[in-house]
């Protein structure tokens, strides 16, 4: 599931492994760009993420995958 590996890894990392501020610093520019997309394009980008979430078997990874579209600003 390469599509979600990095966001899931960022979200599930321990605070002492990766500071929450660093995660925000990495994701903020991406979120800003995604939020500028038209609604239809944001929804199109959320669909494969949701599909990956459905296929994920690890509960904590699945929860993070379900939350990723909203976290990334793909859902209003």
N, C-alpha and C positions, 0 to 999 in steps of 0.2 A: 504494500500500500504506500508507494513512494509519495503520492500526492499529499498525504497527511503526515508523513513522518516528521518533518521539521516543526510544524505547529504543535503536534502532539508532544514531541520531545521537549519543546519550549515550555508547554503548559505543565507537563508532568515532572519536570526537573525539580530537584530539591532546591530550596532557596540558597543553600550554601554552595551548590554546584553552579548555579546561574542566578545572579541577582535579579529580582523582579524588575528593577529599573532597566537592566540590560535587555530583558525581553521586550519591555515597552519601547525602548529605543530602536530595537530591530523591527518591531511590527508597526510602529506608528506611521512611517512613510508608506508602507504597503497599504495600510488601512486608508490613509488619505487618498491614495490613488484609486483604490477600489470604490470608495464612496463617490468619486467623481463620475463613475460609469453610469450610463442610463440604467434604469430599473431592470429592463429586460436582460441586459448584459450581466448585471449582478446576479439575477436569478439563474441565468445559464451557468455561471461559475459556481453557484451554490449547489446545483444539482449533482455533479459528480462527487462533491464532498459528502452530501447526504447519502449517496449510493455507497460510498466507502464506509460511512457510519453504519449502514444497515448490515454490511458484510463483516464488520469488526466483531471479533468474539471476546476480546478482553474488555471487561466492563468499564474500567477507568479510561481506556483508549476510546471506547465507543462513546462515552459521555463527552469526552473532549472533542471527538469528531462531530457529534451533534451540535456542540456549541460553537464550533469553528466558523460557520457562515455568519453568525451574529457577531462574534468577536472581531471578524475581519471587516465588518461593515457591509456585508453582502445583503443582509436582511434589514428592512426598515423597522 
